[in-house]
Amino acid sequence: MSGFDSKRRMSNSRGPGIEINGLTRSDCQLLDQMWAFHVLEELEAWQATLRPALQRRVDDLFKMVVLAQLDQELESEKRFPEADEYLRKFRL
C-alpha cells in the first residue's frame, strides 16, 4: 500500500473535529468536496448532478459524518439525567 491513511479527520470552528475510519481515497475526495459547501442546499444540488451510485455514496458519507458528530457529542457527556430517570423506574 502507498501509505494511504484510510481515516479522515474533519473539523470546524465549533469543536475539535470528528474522525471516520475505513475510508477509500475516493471517499476522502468526496468528503473534501462535501466539506467545501457552506449550506446544505449547495451540497444537495451538487449531489443531484452525480451518477446514482455516487449519489448513494455521498448520502452514506453524509450519514457517517452525522453519526460521528453525534458519537463525539455523546462521549463528552458525563451524565444523562433523562436516561437515569428512565432507568430509575425499573430499579427494584
Beta strands, then each sheet from edge to edge (+ up, - down):
strand 1: 7-10
strand 2: 18-21
sheet 1: 1+ 2-
end
